[in-house]
């Protein structure tokens, strides 16, 4: 387990987002990223997820939005769970890597990739 400040965690998250190729950026304009400590009981019930969840994409994948890919009224959301990520890491470098993998994994869902394909890409 590693303890980092919220600012250090946010900086690592911003680095992961900055590393996303420019060609993909326009497709992420209607995606809101929210950092929470961990999923609470209501969140776990609503989304049917475990307490040790690292991240979650909630939205409509681009491939299901139709050819025009018009944004929906509410933005798609990616939740990142700080305490769970910190709890599984032993160093800042490992934490940065896990944040990057988690962010790319959830963004992959936004682009319509399934768990098998994300695993093939190394994002699982």
trRosetta pair geometry for C-beta under 8 A, 3 or more apart (Angstrom, degrees):
i j d omega theta_ij theta_ji phi_ij phi_ji
1 86 6.3 49 -163 140 75 78
1 87 5.1 -17 -114 -134 99 46
1 88 7.8 37 -95 -20 61 15
1 89 7.3 66 -132 64 28 53
1 90 7.4 20 16 -95 19 53
2 86 5.4 -118 71 -160 71 80
2 89 4.9 -47 13 99 117 94
2 90 6.2 125 -49 -162 103 12
2 91 6.3 167 -78 -72 143 6
2 92 6.6 -176 178 -65 155 51
2 94 7.5 149 -14 67 142 106
2 95 5.6 -101 64 -51 142 130
3 86 6.6 66 -98 -179 36 134
4 8 4.1 -112 174 86 111 128
4 9 5.3 137 97 -54 118 82
4 12 7.8 33 128 -7 164 132
4 86 6.4 -149 21 -112 91 121
4 92 6.7 106 -85 -107 130 90
4 95 6.7 156 -14 133 142 170
5 8 4.6 98 53 5 81 99
5 9 7.0 -144 94 -3 44 85
6 9 5.7 -56 -149 38 33 112
6 10 6.1 33 153 -19 67 108
6 82 7.5 -16 -117 -139 72 161
7 10 5.7 -54 -144 39 29 112
7 11 6.3 35 153 -24 63 104
8 11 5.6 -49 -147 32 32 115
8 12 6.7 32 153 -17 63 102
8 92 7.6 -74 168 -129 127 115
9 12 5.9 -56 -155 35 32 109
9 13 6.4 32 148 -18 65 107
9 35 7.1 132 127 -162 121 153
9 82 5.4 33 -174 -133 159 112
9 85 7.9 123 -142 81 114 129
9 86 7.4 -58 -97 -63 123 113
9 95 7.7 -84 -112 161 76 130
9 99 7.6 171 -162 -92 72 144
10 13 5.4 -54 -148 38 34 114
10 14 6.2 38 152 -21 67 104
10 35 7.0 -116 -91 -4 81 162
11 14 5.6 -51 -147 36 31 113
11 15 6.5 36 151 -22 63 102
12 15 5.6 -49 -151 32 33 115
12 16 6.6 36 150 -21 63 101
12 92 7.7 -152 -81 -172 135 84
12 95 6.4 -28 -158 122 172 97
12 96 4.6 -129 -145 -108 117 76
12 99 4.9 101 132 45 112 162
12 100 7.9 -96 168 -43 90 80
13 16 5.7 -51 -152 32 34 112
13 17 6.5 30 151 -14 65 105
13 33 7.3 171 172 142 126 142
13 35 6.7 -94 -66 -72 167 129
13 80 6.5 144 -116 93 129 169
13 99 5.6 -110 -84 -179 63 132
13 103 6.8 143 -146 -70 74 136
14 17 5.7 -56 -148 40 33 110
14 18 6.1 36 152 -24 66 107
15 18 5.5 -53 -144 35 31 113
15 19 6.5 33 155 -23 63 105
15 96 6.9 -16 77 -151 138 109
15 100 7.6 -55 103 -79 92 102
16 19 5.9 -58 -156 30 30 112
16 20 7.8 45 145 -36 58 89
16 96 7.6 -177 -58 -171 98 70
16 99 5.3 -136 -40 123 146 95
16 100 4.2 -162 -116 -101 108 64
16 103 4.4 118 138 34 136 153
16 104 7.3 -120 -178 -35 108 84
17 20 5.9 -34 -167 0 43 114
17 33 7.4 -120 -82 -5 134 164
17 103 6.5 -109 -67 -178 69 151
19 100 6.9 1 52 -134 146 114
20 24 5.3 -97 165 77 104 125
20 25 6.4 133 107 -73 111 75
20 28 7.1 38 126 -17 159 158
20 104 7.8 175 -93 -98 93 82
20 107 7.0 -124 -111 -169 134 172
21 24 5.2 86 71 7 82 102
21 25 7.6 -128 105 -25 46 85
22 25 5.4 -34 -154 1 43 123
23 26 8.0 -54 177 19 33 97
24 27 5.6 -66 -169 42 58 112
24 28 6.5 48 141 -22 83 112
24 107 7.7 64 161 167 138 131
24 111 7.8 -50 -141 -76 114 132
25 28 5.8 -70 -152 36 37 109
25 29 7.6 64 153 -54 65 79
26 29 6.1 -17 -164 -25 43 114
27 62 6.1 -13 -165 -90 119 146
27 69 7.5 -51 -126 170 88 148
27 110 7.6 141 138 132 103 116
27 111 7.2 59 134 -92 144 91
28 31 4.7 -61 -161 32 68 123
28 107 6.9 -21 -101 -134 121 112
28 110 7.2 70 -105 124 78 158
29 71 7.5 -79 93 -80 98 131
30 71 4.0 175 -85 -127 159 117
30 72 7.2 137 156 34 141 67
30 75 4.8 -157 175 -127 69 85
30 76 6.2 79 117 15 84 86
31 59 7.1 -82 -114 -30 84 168
31 75 6.2 168 -104 174 17 106
31 76 4.7 -28 -109 76 75 100
31 77 7.2 160 -163 -93 64 20
31 78 6.2 33 173 -11 108 105
31 107 7.5 84 154 -114 168 80
31 110 5.9 -10 -98 -121 142 153
32 75 4.4 97 -16 101 103 138
32 76 7.2 171 22 84 71 45
32 77 5.0 -26 69 -107 92 75
32 78 7.4 -175 89 26 45 68
33 77 7.5 148 -93 -161 27 61
33 78 4.8 -19 -110 67 75 102
33 80 6.5 20 -176 -7 98 113
33 103 7.7 8 -128 -128 139 101
34 77 6.1 -5 6 -167 112 110
34 78 7.2 165 26 82 66 50
34 79 5.4 -25 73 -107 95 66
34 80 7.3 176 88 24 43 74
35 79 7.8 135 -103 -163 22 56
35 80 4.9 -31 -105 72 71 99
35 81 7.8 158 -159 -90 61 19
35 82 5.5 58 180 -46 106 107
36 39 7.0 82 99 -79 137 44
36 43 7.8 157 108 -71 169 171
36 79 6.0 -13 13 -164 113 104
36 80 7.4 152 26 75 64 47
36 81 5.8 -26 77 -107 83 67
36 82 7.0 -154 94 7 30 92
37 81 6.9 14 121 -160 25 73
37 82 5.5 -53 -120 56 40 104
37 83 4.5 34 178 -15 76 118
38 51 6.7 28 167 -176 121 75
38 53 7.8 127 -161 55 73 80
38 81 5.1 64 -113 -165 46 117
38 82 7.7 -96 -51 56 60 65
38 83 4.7 -57 -46 58 101 120
38 84 5.4 115 -110 -37 93 98
39 43 4.2 -133 -162 96 90 127
39 44 5.1 115 132 -60 123 82
39 47 7.6 -101 -144 49 141 125
39 49 6.1 -173 -83 90 179 117
39 51 6.4 -144 65 -129 99 44
39 53 5.4 35 -10 45 131 123
39 56 7.8 57 -77 -8 128 137
39 79 7.5 75 -83 138 93 146
39 81 6.3 -54 -29 -96 75 137
40 43 5.1 95 51 10 67 105
40 44 7.1 -131 99 -6 33 91
41 44 5.7 -57 -147 37 31 111
41 45 6.4 28 156 -17 66 106
42 45 5.9 -56 -149 37 31 109
42 46 6.1 30 155 -20 66 110
43 46 5.8 -56 -143 38 28 111
43 47 6.1 -10 170 14 65 113
43 49 7.4 -40 134 52 84 114
43 79 7.9 158 -165 -156 137 171
44 47 6.8 -73 -136 54 20 85
44 48 7.5 57 169 -114 55 12
44 49 5.5 -114 -132 68 63 71
44 50 7.0 26 -138 -142 114 9
44 51 6.3 -18 -91 -74 144 62
44 53 7.9 179 -103 -4 86 130
45 48 7.3 14 -168 -71 25 51
47 56 6.2 39 169 -173 157 157
47 58 7.0 -84 -109 -88 125 118
49 53 4.7 21 158 -66 123 146
49 56 6.2 -65 -85 -87 163 139
50 53 5.6 148 70 -46 69 84
52 84 5.6 142 -162 -139 52 119
52 87 8.0 -108 -138 83 90 137
53 56 6.0 7 168 -46 136 107
53 81 5.8 104 97 -2 77 150
53 84 6.4 -43 77 -142 41 179
54 80 7.5 -16 156 -149 64 62
54 81 5.8 -140 -150 48 26 102
54 84 5.4 -144 -96 113 55 122
54 85 5.6 90 -143 -75 92 84
54 88 7.7 -46 -91 16 114 145
54 98 7.2 -110 -152 168 140 104
54 102 4.7 -120 138 -114 117 130
55 78 6.4 1 -175 -180 109 91
55 79 6.2 168 -154 88 56 60
55 80 5.0 -9 -105 -104 97 60
55 81 6.6 -150 -71 8 46 82
55 102 4.2 136 -15 178 135 105
55 103 7.1 -163 -112 -73 164 38
55 105 6.4 130 70 76 132 111
55 106 4.6 -98 140 -49 127 129
56 78 7.2 170 84 -154 43 51
56 79 4.6 3 51 49 91 106
56 106 6.8 66 107 -115 7 120
57 76 7.0 2 -172 170 88 111
57 77 7.5 160 -155 89 44 50
57 78 5.4 -18 -101 -103 67 79
57 106 4.3 160 -55 -163 96 83
57 107 7.6 172 -89 -61 129 21
57 109 3.9 178 40 82 154 134
57 110 5.7 -141 -149 -51 139 77
58 76 6.8 174 91 -166 53 67
58 77 4.7 -6 60 62 100 95
58 78 7.7 -180 22 -81 70 31
58 79 7.1 40 -3 -12 110 103
59 72 7.6 179 -158 29 92 138
59 75 7.5 -45 -105 146 128 49
59 76 2.6 22 -107 -130 161 97
59 77 6.2 155 -49 21 104 54
59 110 6.5 19 71 -112 131 84
60 64 5.2 -117 179 86 92 116
60 65 5.6 115 120 -71 117 87
60 72 6.2 103 26 -38 127 142
60 76 6.6 -123 34 -86 57 111
61 64 5.0 82 65 11 80 104
61 65 7.5 -141 100 -20 42 89
61 109 6.6 -109 -90 158 105 59
61 110 6.1 164 -122 -168 65 26
61 111 6.8 -8 -158 99 97 9
61 112 4.0 112 168 -80 137 71
62 65 5.6 -54 -153 19 38 117
62 69 5.7 4 -158 -127 89 117
62 110 6.4 56 -23 153 94 70
62 111 5.8 -9 22 -124 122 44
62 112 6.0 -94 51 -28 79 105
63 111 7.6 64 -23 171 97 45
63 112 3.9 35 7 -77 123 154
64 112 7.2 152 -16 -98 85 110
65 68 7.7 -102 132 75 93 62
65 69 4.8 73 96 -127 126 53
65 70 6.5 -161 168 46 111 55
65 72 7.3 -117 -121 -46 113 94
66 69 6.6 -159 76 -58 64 38
66 70 7.0 -4 64 16 116 88
71 75 7.3 -24 -168 -104 114 65
72 75 7.5 157 67 -97 88 21
72 76 7.4 93 35 -47 118 76
76 110 6.0 121 129 -119 156 107
78 103 7.3 76 151 -136 149 64
78 106 4.4 110 -139 138 116 140
78 107 7.0 -16 -85 -64 152 64
78 110 7.4 -57 -65 -48 112 123
79 106 8.0 -163 46 -129 48 155
80 85 7.2 -4 174 -27 90 140
80 99 7.2 45 -162 -142 135 84
80 102 6.2 109 -127 123 95 130
80 103 6.9 -7 -90 -79 129 80
80 106 7.7 -120 -75 2 82 157
81 84 4.2 28 114 26 117 118
81 85 6.3 150 89 -17 65 89
82 85 6.0 -66 -150 38 25 107
82 86 6.1 17 160 -13 66 111
83 86 5.8 -56 -141 42 30 109
83 87 5.9 37 156 -28 64 110
84 87 5.6 -52 -143 33 28 117
84 88 6.8 16 161 -12 60 107
85 88 6.4 -68 -154 36 29 102
85 89 6.5 10 158 -10 65 119
85 95 6.4 93 146 -147 101 83
85 98 5.4 163 -155 116 97 124
85 99 6.1 65 -171 -76 152 75
85 102 6.6 -82 -97 -16 123 158
86 89 6.1 -75 -145 41 31 104
86 95 6.4 17 -105 -119 59 124
88 98 6.7 157 87 -135 114 164
89 94 4.3 170 -151 107 99 108
89 95 4.1 135 124 -72 168 75
89 98 5.7 -133 -71 9 121 144
90 94 5.7 46 47 34 68 154
91 94 4.6 96 55 8 82 101
91 95 6.8 -142 96 -5 44 87
92 95 5.4 -55 -147 38 33 114
92 96 6.2 36 154 -21 67 103
93 96 5.8 -50 -148 34 30 111
93 97 6.5 30 152 -18 62 106
94 97 5.6 -55 -150 37 32 113
94 98 6.3 29 154 -17 67 107
95 98 5.8 -56 -144 39 30 108
95 99 6.3 33 156 -21 65 105
96 99 5.8 -52 -146 35 29 112
96 100 6.4 31 154 -20 63 107
97 100 5.7 -57 -151 36 30 113
97 101 6.3 27 154 -17 66 107
98 101 5.7 -51 -142 38 33 111
98 102 6.1 34 157 -20 65 108
99 102 5.8 -58 -146 39 28 110
99 103 6.2 26 157 -18 65 108
100 103 6.0 -56 -145 37 26 109
100 104 6.2 19 159 -12 63 111
101 104 6.0 -60 -145 42 27 107
101 105 6.1 34 154 -26 64 108
101 122 7.5 -95 -125 136 106 76
101 123 5.5 178 -161 -139 74 60
101 124 8.0 -115 174 -6 112 12
102 105 5.5 -52 -146 32 29 116
102 106 6.5 20 159 -12 64 106
103 106 6.2 -60 -149 40 28 104
103 107 6.2 26 154 -15 65 111
104 107 5.6 -54 -140 42 32 111
104 108 6.2 46 153 -31 63 102
104 121 7.9 -131 142 121 121 126
104 123 4.7 -114 106 -124 105 130
105 108 5.5 -52 -156 26 27 119
105 109 7.2 29 147 -18 60 97
105 118 5.4 75 -135 -169 78 137
105 123 4.3 176 -79 156 74 102
105 124 6.3 121 -116 -84 123 50
106 109 5.6 -43 -157 27 40 113
106 110 7.0 46 143 -20 63 98
107 110 5.2 -46 -157 29 43 119
107 111 6.7 33 148 -10 68 103
108 111 5.7 -61 -151 43 35 105
108 113 4.0 -52 170 52 96 132
108 117 7.4 -170 176 101 126 101
108 118 4.8 127 112 -99 158 106
108 121 7.1 178 -109 55 145 149
108 123 5.7 134 -22 99 148 153
109 112 7.5 65 -174 -66 33 11
109 113 6.4 -88 -78 60 34 75
109 118 7.7 -12 -54 -63 73 140
113 117 4.5 -122 -163 89 96 126
113 118 5.3 118 129 -58 122 85
113 121 7.6 -19 -171 3 155 140
114 117 5.3 92 54 13 69 101
114 118 7.1 -132 102 -5 34 93
115 118 5.7 -58 -145 39 31 112
115 119 6.2 34 155 -22 66 105
115 124 6.4 85 -168 -110 75 136
116 119 5.8 -54 -151 33 29 112
116 120 6.6 33 150 -21 63 104
117 120 5.4 -49 -151 33 36 116
117 121 6.5 29 152 -14 65 106
118 121 5.7 -59 -150 41 33 108
118 123 4.5 -84 -173 79 87 100
118 124 4.9 111 114 -56 97 99
119 122 7.7 51 -177 -70 32 19
119 123 7.4 -104 -74 59 24 58
119 124 3.8 -34 -89 22 71 146
